[in-house]
Each structure stands twice: as C-alpha cells, then as structure tokens.
Amino acid sequence: MKRLDTIAPHGTPGTDHIEPIQVALQGATGRLGARIAALAQGDPRLSIVASHDRANPLFLPKDSAISAVIEVSSDEGARSALANAERGGAAILVGTTGLSKTTLEAAERAAKKVPVMVAPNLSRGVAILRRLVRALADVDAAWDFDLLERHHRGKRDAPSGTAIMLADLVRETGGADRLAGRIHSVRAGGIVGEHELRLSTVDEEILVSHRALDRDVFARGAIEAICWLVGQAPGMHAFASSLRR
C-alpha cells in the first residue's frame, strides 16, 4: 500500500469521527501477516499504509506519520522493527515467536521511548489458558507436568513461543521448573496451533488445553492489541492487558 506522508490527529472519545491508526505491517507476505492485512481492510479503526517483507524492509524516519508497527516476520525482522519504531516514535506489537535474548533486550530498550508489546501468542483463548495454568502451577510434588504443543510443519521454532511462555509461568508461579525436559513438540501437516498441559499422578490426570481452529484468531488478536497499544504510555505491555476492556 502507498504510504501516507501526513495524517490528521487522532480523534478523542466522544467525537463523531476518529482518524484510523496508521499502521506499518512487517511480515505482510507471511501466513499471519496476510490475514492481518485482509481483516484490517474491513476495520475502520486502522489502516495499513505500509506493507513490508524481507525484500522491502521497514524504515521509519523520526517523527514518522505512522503511529504503529505490527511485526510478524522473524527474529531479525523484529530487531529491525523495534529500532525503527523507537526512532519513529511508533507503538509496536511483536508477534514473532522464538525471539532471541538480543531481540528481547532490544524490546526493553525501545520500551523506554515507545509502547511495546511482545506477544508470542495473540489468541484470547491462550490468555485465558494462562490463568488456568497459573492456578495449577503450585500443586504438590505428587503431580508430574507435561506440555504438548502441536503446529504446522512449516513452523521453525520448537518448542513454540507459547509453550516457553507457559513453562515460564509454571516456574514463576510454582517456584520450580516442573516442565524442564517435559515439553513435547509436534510439527505436522497444517495444524494451526494446539497446547495441552497435562498433570498426572498414579491414578489421576488433569488436562488443560487450547486449540486454535483458524489463523484468523491470531490476526484478530493482533488488530485488537495494536488498537489498544496506541495511546498507551511507553513501556512493556502484556497482551492480556489489551483484553481488559
């Protein structure tokens, strides 16, 4: 899409007309990026005015007219997008999974100047799954923990970013790394995304799972998240915060 050089100020609550958020999308040719672009066309809250991929990398000058960046490409792409968002003063949502320590540190730096959200999973259901996992994380030692995650054959990172997030949640909440060596990854066919936490004793099991039925789940989550993120204060923001409206 053609980039807009200038935009009118965003409207305020209670006004009759609100200018759409001007968004740059990095990873526009990927599976998720393509769905974000398609769904955004019917959403009056935002307009994707710049689409980028590896052959056409994102560049935002200082005081850019673009006020938000959605990044769904790669670890390297996320680092570049974070630097651009920081320079251009744009809020940024990073939806890429399997981010390196270097990229996560870049996100922390950018968050000192602009609103940043790093969300390895953009599903509302996974946000609810997090609450359930937190409630189970400190059960007694009689229970064994296992986490199964299944994705399509083209997904490169294993375990998934969501699986790592859930394992971190178990460790932080329960005080022990109960999923160390017990995350099981499957890459097959066209599976969109499935995560199942299994707690087992000798004679009982508890299963908590989430299954994405359509990739649009994540595309809609990205759109909701960026619409919320624009207007927030600089800092690191959690995806779950965008759902509390």
N, C-alpha and C positions, 0 to 999 in steps of 0.2 A: 504493500500500500504506500501511497505517497505520504511523505512526512509533512506535517503542518509546521510552519515556521512560527506561528503565533497562535495563542488561544486566549479566549476571554477568561476572566477569573471565574473560578468555580462558584456556583450559587450557594446560598446558605439555606438551612432548614426553614421551611415556611414560604420560600419563594416559589413562583409559578414555573420557573424554568431553571434547570441546573445544567450547566455545560458538562458534557461527558468527560470522563477522565481520559486523558491522552496517554496511551499505553504503547510501549515498545515490547514486542514479543521475541525473545531469543529462543531458538529451537522450533521455529514455526513450521518446519517441514517434517518434524518428527510425529509420532503417533499422537502423543498428548497435545503437542503444540497445534497440530492441525485441528483437533477437536476444540481447543480453546478458541482458535480463530473463528471456527464455524459458529459456535454458540455465542460468541461476542457480537456477531453481526445482528443478532436479534435482541440485544440488551442495550437499552438507552443509557445506561449508567456509564458505559465506557466505549472507547473507540480505539481499535488497534491501528495506529497510524504509521507504524514502522515494524516490518517483519524481517527477522534476521535468521541466518543459519551460518554454517561454517564457511561457506563461500562468500557470505555477505555479513561480516561481523558487525556487532553493535558498536556505535560510537556516539557518546553524548557529550557535547561541549558544556562548559559552565553555563549556568542559567538556562538550561535547555527548556524548550516548551513542553517536552514530555515530562509528565509528573509521576509516572510509574513504569516499572520494568517487571515483566514476568519472564523468568528464566527456567527453561525445561530442556536443556541440551546435554551438558556434560560437566564434569568436574572442572575442566579447563575453561569451558564457557561460563561457568558460574563465577569463577575468579575474575574473568574479564568483565562480566556484567556487574559484579559488585563494585569494581573500580570505576566503571562508567557511571553507575548510579550515584556513587559517592561524589564524583566530580560534577555530575549534572544536577545534583540535589533532588533525585527521584527516589521515591519509595521503591523497594524491591522485594519481590517474592521469589525465592529459590526453591523450585520443586524437584530439582535433580537429586537422585539418591546416590549413595556411595561416595559422599564428599570426603576429600582428604583433610587431614589436620590443617594443612596450609590454607585450604579454602575456608574452613570453619574459622580460622583466625582472621582471614580477610573479611568475613562476615561481621565479626566482632569489631573490627576497625571501622568498617563502613557504618555500623550501628551508632557510632559516636556522632555521626553527622546526619543520617537519614533513617527512616523507619525500615527495619529489615525483618523479614520472616523467612526462616529456613524450615521447610515442611516436607520431609521425605514421603509423607502420605497426605493427600488432600481430600480424604474421604471423611464425611461427617460421621459415618459409622465407626471408623477407626478411632475417632476422637472419643466416642462412647466406649469402645473397646478398651482404651487406655484407662478409663475409670474402673472398669471391671477388673482389669489386670492389677491395678493398684490395690483394690480391695482384697485380692487373693495373695499378694506378694509376700505377706508375712505369716503365712500359715506355718505350722510346726514342721520339724525336720522329717516327720514320717512320710511327707509327700515328696515325690520326685517330680521335677519340672521338665517338660519337653516343649519345644516350639517348632511347629511345622509351617514352612512358608512355600507356596507354590506360585510360579509365574510363567509367562510365555517363554518359549525357547530363545527369544532374542534378547532377553534381559541379561545384561553383562555382569552386574554385581550380585554376589551371593556370599553371605546372606543379604537379604534386602535391607534397605534403609529402615523400613518399618519394623522388621524383626530386630534389628540392632536397637532401635528406639524402645521396643517393648522389653528387651533384655536389660537395657539400662534402667528402665523403670522398675523392673523387679529388683535389681541390685540396689537402687537408691532407696526404694520403699522398704524392702525387706532386710536390707543390711547384709546381704550375701549374694554372691554371683551364682545363683542356682541354675542358670542356663549356660554356664561355661561348658562348651563342648556338646551341648544338647540342642543346638539349633539345626534343623534338618531342612535343606533346600532342594526343591524340585524345579527343573526348567524343562517344560514340555508344552508342545502344541501352542494353542492361543490363549492359555489361561490368563485372565486379566489380573487377578491378584487374590490370594487367599492366605489367611493367617489363622493358626489354631494353637492356642495354649492348652496343654494337657497336663493336669495334675493327677498323679497316680499313687495309690498305696497298694498294699497286698490285695485288698478286697473292694476298693472303690476307685472311681475316676470322676474328675470334673473336667469338662471340656468347654472352653470359651473360644468362639471363632467368629471371624468376619470374612465375608466373601463378596467381592465386587463383581457385579454381573455385567457391567458396561463401563467402558473407559470414560464415558461422559460424567461419571461420578466424580472423577478427579478434575475434569475440565470445569465442571460447575463449581467445585470447591475452590479452584484457582481464581475464578471470577469473583466469587463471594469474598475470598480472602483479600484480593487486591483492592476491591471496592472499600473494604473496611480499613485496610492498611494506610491508604492515602488519607492524610489528615491526622494520623497518629503522631506522637512525639518520636524523635529519634530514639533508637534503642532496638533491642531484640524483642520480637513479639511472637507469641505462640499461636499456632493455627487455631487451637481451641478457643482463644480469646475472640476470634472473629465470629464464632458461632453463638456467643452470648449476647443476643440482641432480641 
